Amino acid sequence: MIDPIAILLVEDNPMDVELTLRAFKRSKMQNPIQIVRDGQEALDYVHRRGVYADPATSPVPGLILLDIRLPRIDGLEVLRALKSHPVYRPIPVVMLTTSRDDNDVTKSYDLGANSYIVKPVDFDKFLEVIGRIELYWILTNLQPPRGT
């Protein structure tokens, strides 16, 4: 049996973090969810630097949910760094953001985003979005073999 893939949630808004965690819990998803609050932490996590150096507590994510508007390093720069690195390029990155800006959507896909989802404000609709993320990216999509 394959261990469930870890999900890295990159989100600086505490309310959105709580909403996402509640939606995952309600959908009964069993995947471990790691949370980082800014773009620099996201890169440190993926590269296993500093407090994220231990693979036991910082597993390689099989899916990254990435906000665009982040402190220190914005989500588009994080996306650029991930998709330009041969080891991290295969990790699916879903932009999960409030931005509907056409430039953000275009830039995200140009940089290699696998999906772009605008967060619904309504909790029930957000729950539906999280369910779809789980159904496709966790249960349906075939992942490349994981490294360490």
Rosetta silent file (secondary structure, phi, psi, omega in degrees, C-alpha in Angstrom):
SEQUENCE: MIDPIAILLVEDNPMDVELTLRAFKRSKMQNPIQIVRDGQEALDYVHRRGVYADPATSPVPGLILLDIRLPRIDGLEVLRALKSHPVYRPIPVVMLTTSRDDNDVTKSYDLGANSYIVKPVDFDKFLEVIGRIELYWILTNLQPPRGT
SCORE:     score description
SCORE:     0.000 S_00000001
   1 L     0.000  137.974 -179.448    0.000    0.000    0.000 S_00000001
   2 L   -88.102  135.610  175.748    1.256    3.467   -0.888 S_00000001
   3 L   -64.427  147.665  177.982    1.338    6.113    1.834 S_00000001
   4 L   -64.437  143.445 -179.620   -0.972    9.047    1.186 S_00000001
   5 L   -71.332  146.351  176.116    0.791   11.955   -0.468 S_00000001
   6 E   -80.448  144.991  176.756    1.537   15.000    1.628 S_00000001
   7 E  -111.614  130.549  175.044   -0.103   18.263    0.663 S_00000001
   8 E  -103.192  115.960  177.109    1.755   21.533    1.125 S_00000001
   9 E   -99.045  117.902 -179.719   -0.611   24.452    1.692 S_00000001
  10 E  -108.197  100.508 -172.169    1.111   27.790    1.092 S_00000001
  11 L  -151.427  128.988 -179.054   -1.233   30.394    2.548 S_00000001
  12 L   -95.601  -16.795 -177.859   -0.648   33.499    4.666 S_00000001
  13 L   -86.043  113.856 -177.954   -4.252   34.284    5.573 S_00000001
  14 H   -57.409  -35.204  179.188   -5.151   32.480    8.849 S_00000001
  15 H   -66.039  -40.401  179.117   -8.861   32.489    7.947 S_00000001
  16 H   -69.876  -35.091  175.419   -8.155   30.812    4.591 S_00000001
  17 H   -61.789  -49.330 -179.416   -5.895   28.252    6.289 S_00000001
  18 H   -61.003  -43.766  179.047   -8.658   27.420    8.764 S_00000001
  19 H   -61.032  -43.803  179.695  -11.271   27.256    6.008 S_00000001
  20 H   -64.040  -45.662  179.752   -9.084   24.920    3.944 S_00000001
  21 H   -63.356  -40.663  177.555   -8.356   22.654    6.907 S_00000001
  22 H   -63.082  -41.756 -179.926  -12.052   22.515    7.825 S_00000001
  23 H   -65.068  -43.023  177.548  -12.971   21.654    4.240 S_00000001
  24 H   -63.752  -41.569 -179.910  -10.362   18.869    4.097 S_00000001
  25 H   -63.752  -43.630 -179.329  -11.505   17.528    7.458 S_00000001
  26 H   -64.889  -31.611  178.925  -15.141   17.558    6.410 S_00000001
  27 L   -81.203   -1.039  176.952  -14.265   15.679    3.213 S_00000001
  28 L    64.001   27.193  178.433  -12.560   13.062    5.444 S_00000001
  29 L   -69.932  136.813 -175.747   -9.324   13.296    3.499 S_00000001
  30 L   -98.981   -2.336 -177.764   -6.526   11.360    5.190 S_00000001
  31 L   -69.170  139.083  175.768   -3.555   13.043    3.519 S_00000001
  32 L   -68.078  138.076  179.922   -1.143   14.887    5.790 S_00000001
  33 E  -116.713  121.042  176.122   -1.320   18.646    5.257 S_00000001
  34 E  -100.975  141.614 -176.858    1.737   20.781    5.892 S_00000001
  35 E  -122.984  131.270  171.029    1.232   24.531    6.187 S_00000001
  36 E  -127.530  152.282 -168.553    3.665   27.328    5.448 S_00000001
  37 L  -104.445   -5.404  177.417    2.784   31.012    5.656 S_00000001
  38 L  -155.294  172.889 -175.860    4.908   32.697    2.989 S_00000001
  39 H   -65.456  -36.428  178.865    6.875   32.075   -0.167 S_00000001
  40 H   -65.259  -42.552  176.775   10.249   31.861    1.546 S_00000001
  41 H   -61.978  -37.154  179.124    8.928   29.195    3.931 S_00000001
  42 H   -61.799  -45.664  179.721    7.527   27.287    0.943 S_00000001
  43 H   -68.365  -38.828  176.416   10.921   27.187   -0.743 S_00000001
  44 H   -62.144  -40.957  179.360   12.653   26.306    2.534 S_00000001
  45 H   -61.681  -53.402 -175.900   10.164   23.481    3.039 S_00000001
  46 H   -62.942  -38.062 -179.561   10.574   22.004   -0.430 S_00000001
  47 H   -86.283   -0.511  179.671   14.365   22.325   -0.312 S_00000001
  48 L    55.462   56.505  177.926   14.403   21.008    3.298 S_00000001
  49 L  -109.640  150.147  174.808   16.243   23.946    4.774 S_00000001
  50 H    61.487 -128.827 -176.667   16.280   25.129    8.371 S_00000001
  51 H   -66.505  -11.025 -178.885   13.330   23.919   10.452 S_00000001
  52 H  -101.908   15.947 -175.122   12.149   21.819    7.483 S_00000001
  53 L   -70.655  -26.463 -175.752   15.356   19.751    7.195 S_00000001
  54 L   -84.152  115.181  179.983   13.909   16.586    8.775 S_00000001
  55 L   -61.662  -24.331  179.845   12.113   14.410    6.188 S_00000001
  56 L   -67.241  -34.139 -179.215   10.083   12.770    8.965 S_00000001
  57 L  -103.799  -10.258 -179.748    8.351   16.055    9.801 S_00000001
  58 L  -133.255   69.185 -177.365    8.619   17.661    6.361 S_00000001
  59 L   -65.680  150.762  176.507    7.719   15.013    3.768 S_00000001
  60 L   -60.195  126.064 -179.155    8.145   15.801    0.091 S_00000001
  61 E   -71.999  145.016  173.418    4.760   17.113   -1.047 S_00000001
  62 E   -97.578   -8.804  178.266    2.855   15.279   -3.723 S_00000001
  63 E  -155.171  136.534  176.776    0.645   18.335   -4.243 S_00000001
  64 E  -119.426  124.680  173.109    1.194   22.027   -3.548 S_00000001
  65 E  -101.431  113.702 -166.720   -1.733   24.400   -3.045 S_00000001
  66 E  -122.598  122.530  173.495   -0.209   27.827   -3.628 S_00000001
  67 L   -79.142  156.388  178.628   -1.641   31.281   -3.046 S_00000001
  68 L   -87.248  -48.844 -175.243   -0.382   34.115   -5.255 S_00000001
  69 L   -84.818   96.233 -177.936   -0.356   37.020   -2.807 S_00000001
  70 L  -128.154  151.012  174.080    2.233   35.990   -0.217 S_00000001
  71 L   -72.415  163.391  176.572    4.704   37.898    1.954 S_00000001
  72 L    66.552  -67.405  176.126    8.467   37.791    1.372 S_00000001
  73 L  -130.064  123.990 -176.483    8.322   35.873   -1.929 S_00000001
  74 L   -74.221  166.083 -175.134    5.059   35.884   -3.880 S_00000001
  75 H   -61.074  -33.663  179.018    3.405   32.749   -5.189 S_00000001
  76 H   -67.162  -35.999  177.079    4.396   33.362   -8.795 S_00000001
  77 H   -70.354  -37.510  175.402    8.082   33.481   -7.816 S_00000001
  78 H   -62.087  -46.205  178.612    7.659   30.284   -5.796 S_00000001
  79 H   -58.899  -45.322  178.650    6.010   28.681   -8.811 S_00000001
  80 H   -57.923  -45.625 -178.914    8.850   29.856  -11.071 S_00000001
  81 H   -64.073  -43.620 -178.715   11.449   28.379   -8.697 S_00000001
  82 H   -65.747  -46.145 -174.392    9.631   25.043   -8.386 S_00000001
  83 H   -78.862   -9.715  175.724    8.965   24.558  -12.075 S_00000001
  84 L   -97.173   -1.242 -179.446   12.523   25.504  -13.057 S_00000001
  85 L  -102.963  124.474 -174.832   14.022   22.870  -10.732 S_00000001
  86 L   -60.755  -30.311 -179.378   14.272   19.359  -12.239 S_00000001
  87 L   -76.143  -36.874 -173.774   13.531   17.580   -8.943 S_00000001
  88 L   -97.476  -12.163 -178.722   10.471   19.672   -8.020 S_00000001
  89 L   -54.740  -39.982 -177.407    9.071   20.320  -11.517 S_00000001
  90 L   -71.016  -15.697 -178.451    6.898   17.149  -11.490 S_00000001
  91 L   -67.213  122.838  178.231    5.089   18.129   -8.266 S_00000001
  92 L   -63.551  133.454  177.270    1.606   19.326   -9.238 S_00000001
  93 E  -119.178  119.530  176.858    1.022   22.941   -8.225 S_00000001
  94 E  -106.144  118.202  175.165   -2.548   24.178   -7.925 S_00000001
  95 E   -75.184  118.459 -179.229   -2.865   27.928   -7.636 S_00000001
  96 E  -121.586  100.700 -166.106   -5.563   28.384   -4.984 S_00000001
  97 E  -146.614  167.091  175.126   -6.163   32.095   -4.732 S_00000001
  98 L   -90.931   -9.984 -175.826   -8.735   34.863   -4.576 S_00000001
  99 L   -74.572  126.805  173.471   -7.263   36.570   -7.644 S_00000001
 100 L  -105.711    7.349 -176.378   -9.370   36.511  -10.789 S_00000001
 101 L   -61.463  125.659 -178.955   -6.903   38.791  -12.573 S_00000001
 102 H   -57.014  -36.484  179.141   -6.325   37.573  -16.151 S_00000001
 103 H   -64.218  -39.415  177.924   -2.627   38.438  -15.858 S_00000001
 104 H   -65.046  -42.314  179.791   -2.277   36.219  -12.772 S_00000001
 105 H   -62.998  -50.809 -178.741   -4.026   33.342  -14.524 S_00000001
 106 H   -61.102  -47.216 -179.054   -1.907   33.680  -17.677 S_00000001
 107 H   -61.751  -41.679  179.599    1.351   34.117  -15.771 S_00000001
 108 H   -58.782  -48.661  179.734    0.574   31.092  -13.566 S_00000001
 109 H   -68.160  -37.272  176.934    0.050   28.824  -16.549 S_00000001
 110 H   -60.435  -34.068 -178.970    3.060   30.305  -18.356 S_00000001
 111 L   -84.953   -4.919  174.837    5.189   29.409  -15.324 S_00000001
 112 L   108.399   13.182  176.377    3.895   25.833  -15.253 S_00000001
 113 L   -58.046  142.825  178.877    0.928   25.794  -12.868 S_00000001
 114 L   -86.970  -21.563  179.855   -1.061   22.592  -13.227 S_00000001
 115 E  -162.590  155.428  178.563   -4.342   24.237  -12.288 S_00000001
 116 E  -133.789  116.671 -177.472   -5.734   27.638  -11.285 S_00000001
 117 E  -125.357  129.159  174.898   -8.665   27.769   -8.881 S_00000001
 118 E   -87.816  126.925 -178.857  -10.314   30.871   -7.474 S_00000001
 119 L   -66.902  123.319  173.607  -11.305   30.316   -3.846 S_00000001
 120 L   -70.924  149.031  178.674  -15.055   30.639   -3.396 S_00000001
 121 L   -77.469  -37.780 -178.653  -16.174   32.841   -0.514 S_00000001
 122 L   -71.578  129.616 -176.262  -19.074   30.568    0.420 S_00000001
 123 H   -60.390  -42.677 -178.846  -17.981   27.657    2.657 S_00000001
 124 H   -62.590  -39.797  177.321  -20.218   25.080    0.959 S_00000001
 125 H   -69.380  -37.302  177.520  -18.826   26.010   -2.449 S_00000001
 126 H   -64.155  -41.467  177.023  -15.293   25.978   -1.029 S_00000001
 127 H   -58.779  -41.155  177.727  -15.966   22.493    0.366 S_00000001
 128 H   -63.135  -42.062  178.456  -17.055   21.421   -3.115 S_00000001
 129 H   -62.789  -45.501  179.444  -13.812   22.821   -4.607 S_00000001
 130 H   -62.452  -39.351  176.571  -11.704   20.974   -2.020 S_00000001
 131 H   -61.103  -38.997  178.030  -13.626   17.787   -2.802 S_00000001
 132 H   -69.509  -39.093  176.429  -12.806   18.193   -6.479 S_00000001
 133 H   -59.443  -47.424  179.782   -9.150   18.842   -5.679 S_00000001
 134 H   -62.060  -47.549 -177.410   -9.105   15.656   -3.622 S_00000001
 135 H   -59.024  -46.086 -176.903  -10.970   13.634   -6.251 S_00000001
 136 H   -82.294  -58.842 -170.009   -8.696   14.635   -9.094 S_00000001
 137 H   -75.330  -26.130 -177.944   -5.261   15.417   -7.654 S_00000001
 138 H   -99.723  -44.831 -172.878   -5.258   12.866   -4.820 S_00000001
 139 H   -96.843  -30.144 -173.627   -7.457    9.975   -5.982 S_00000001
 140 H  -102.161  -47.946 -174.679   -7.442   10.091   -9.799 S_00000001
 141 L   -64.613  130.609  176.652   -4.222   11.710  -11.005 S_00000001
 142 L   -83.946  122.855 -178.301   -1.271    9.322  -11.359 S_00000001
 143 L   -89.974  149.852  171.779    1.783   10.813   -9.656 S_00000001
 144 L   -68.028  159.466  178.426    5.382   10.264  -10.740 S_00000001
 145 L   -55.305  140.342 -177.290    7.423    8.091   -8.349 S_00000001
 146 L   -84.209  143.624  171.902    8.304   10.030   -5.197 S_00000001
 147 L   -91.801 -163.323  179.518   11.807   10.911   -4.153 S_00000001
 148 L  -112.454    0.000    0.000   12.930   11.525   -0.608 S_00000001
